[in-house]
Amino acid sequence: MSILPLELHGVGFAVDGNALLSDIDLRFDGSARSMIVGPNGAGKSLLLRIAHGLVEATSGEVRWNPAADGPDARHAQAMVFERPVLLRRSAQANVEYALVNAGCEKDQASARARESLERTGLLALADRHARVLSSGERQRVALARAWALEPEVLFLDEPTSALDPTAVRAVEEIIEAIASAGTRVIMITHDLAQAQRLGDEVVFMNRGRVEETASVERFFDEPASDDARAFIKGELLW
């Protein structure tokens, strides 16, 4: 049973009376690839963590398909961060650990880990200690680990921000493959060209609010707000 739609109703987050997110209403359904964009401090990463369940909203509601909520919703989603957290073990052992932790038998986990590493171009590095891999290779291990879990929804928080152009392209190809295999991708990026390459829709955030949700084509060709137009032009938003 699908865990989608994911719905956020009136979601807010405040610390000591300071609102970091306010009145967020979003719905993620279907197979579109959603790109979350906006200036630094807009609340993008916080929103993603709340949607994934790492942080609890201080107001409003985050709701998956009620028929599949609870453990099913938690186990059918994954998240990859800007700086991946890898264990002090081999690339393959990192992927295996995630599978075993999700309830996979050891023998099956080993086979699935190698398959995921092969799909991400890392099979030759399966026995290499993850901590000595390049930044791009470490990010691909994190994607291989997430993909091995076969999530219905994958959250990505700026997965290419610290990578060189070659590594960016390799990661983008993996993201495209994951999406083509049926996983719903919800991704933060500061690279507007990347949003256009990978995305189907854009969620534009500013000052802790969602100001616009639109198709990629409409957002970049006819943004609905002055803030969105300024952001696309590279102008500072205060």
N, C-alpha and C positions, 0 to 999 in steps of 0.2 A: 504494500500500500504506500502511495506517495506521501511524503511528509509535507509537500507543497499543497497549497500556497503558504508562504511565510508572510505574515501580516504584522505590521507595527502600527499601533493605534495610540496616538497622543503620547508617544514615548518622550520622556525627558530625563535629564541627569543633572543633578545639582550637587555642589560641594560647598558647605557652609553658606548656603544661600546664593551661591554664584552658579547660575544656569549655564552649563556647558552644551546641553542639548535641550531643545524646546519643541514641543508639539510636532513630533515626527510622525507622519502618516505615510506608510509605504506598503506596497504589496508586490511580492516577487512570486511569479508563477510561470508556468511554461518552460521553454528552453532558451529564452533570450539571454544574451550575455550582457550583464549590467556593469557599467563603468561609473564609479562614484568619483566625482571630481570636485575641486574647490580649493580655495587658498589654504595655506597653513593655518591651523587653529580653527578650522571650520567645524571640527568634530567628526571627521570621517572615520578615523581609526576607532574612536570610542563607539561610534554607531555600529561598526562591524563587530566589535567585541561584545556589544550588547546583543546583537542579532545572533551571534554564535553561542551565546550563553556564558561567556567568560566573565562578564560584568552584568550586574543586575540594574536595570533602570530604576530610578527613584520615583518615576511616575509613568503612567501609561501601561501598555500591555504588548508583549511580544508573543505571538501565537502562531504555531505551525498548524497544519491540518489537524483539527481536533481528533479525528479518528486515528491518527498516527502519532499523537503527541506523547511526551514522556520519554522512556528509554529509546524508542524507535527514532524519534527526532534527534536525540543526542548522538546516536551511533551512525546516522545516515548523513552526517555532515562532517566536514574537515576544514582546517584553516592553515594557510601558509603565510608566514610573517615576512616582513622586510628583511630581517636578519634571522635566518632559520636557527632554531635550537636543536643541535644534534648531540647525540650521546657520544661518549668517549669509546667508540667501537667502530667497526668497519661500516662501510656504506650499506652492505647487505644486512648487517645486524641491526642497523637503525630501522630499516624497513621491516624486518622480521619482528622486532620488538613491538612495533605498532600493531601488527597483525595479531600476535599472540595476546597482547593486551586487550584486543577487541574480541578475543575468544576463539581465534583460529588455532588449530592443532599445529604443533611444531613442524611436522613434515610438510603439511600443506602451506604453512607460512613461508618456508624456505623456497618452495616452488613459486609461490605467488610473488615473493620478493624479487627473485631473479627475473621473472616475467616483467615486473614493473620497472626494474633497472634496465632491462633490454629495451623497453618501449621509450625510455628517456635517454637512451644512448650511453648508459653508464655500466653496462654489464662487464666491460673490461676492467672497471674500477671497483667491482663488487667487494673485493677483499682489502681495498685501500682504506686506511684509517680516515674517517670522515673529517677529522680536524686538520688533515694536511691537504685536503682538496682545495681547489681554487674557489673563489666566491661563487662563480657561476656553477661550478660542479656541486657545491654544497646546496645551492638553491634547487638544483635539479634533483638532488637526493631528497630534499624536503617535498618536492612535487611527486617524486616516485613513491615516497612514503604515503602521501595523501591519496594518490591514485590507486595504490594497492588496496586501500580500504573500500574502494568502489563507492565513494560518497554520492548521494543524490545532489547535494549542494556543496560547492567548494568556495570558501571565502579566501580572497587573496588581498593582502595588505602591502601594496607597492612592491611586488616581488622582483622587480628589475631595477629599482632605484639606484643601487650601488654597483651595477654591472656595466661592462664595456659593451659596445655595439654587437659584437659577435655573440657574447653570452646572452644579451637581451633577445636576439633573434632566436637562439636555441630555446630559451624559456618560453617565448611567445609561441613557438611551434608546439611545445608540449601543452600549453594552455589551450591552444586551438584543438589539439588532438583529444584532450580531456573533454572539452565541450562537445566535440563531434561524437564522442562515445556516449553522450547522454547526460553528462553532469551539468547542473545549473551553476554557472560561474557568476559570482558577485565580487567585483574587484575594484580596489582603490588604485588610482594612478594619478601622478602629476604630469605625465607625458600626454599632451592632448593628441598628438599624432598617433600614439599607441591606442588611446581610447577610440580613435576613428578606425584603426586597423582591426582591433579585436572586438569592439563593442557593437551591440544592437541597440542599446538604449543608454542614456546618460542620466544620472542623478546628480544634480548640481547642488552643493551645499555651501552655505555661507553663514557665519556667525551663529553656528549651532542649529541652523534650520535647513530644511530642504526647500530651496527656492524654485526649483524646476525639475520636472521629470519629462523627458522627451526622447524620441528616437534620435540616434546619432545624427542622421541627416538633418532633422529639424533643429536640433540644438546648435549645430555648428553653422547652419545656413540662416536660420531665423530664430536666434535666442529670444526668449520672451521677456527678459528683464534687462534693465540697464547694467545690473551687476554681472549678469552672465556675459553680456557683450563686452564689458570691461575686462572680465577674466580671460575671455578668448583672445583679446588683443594683448594680453600680458600686462595690463595696467594693475596697479596695486589696489587692493580692496581693504578698507579700514572699517 
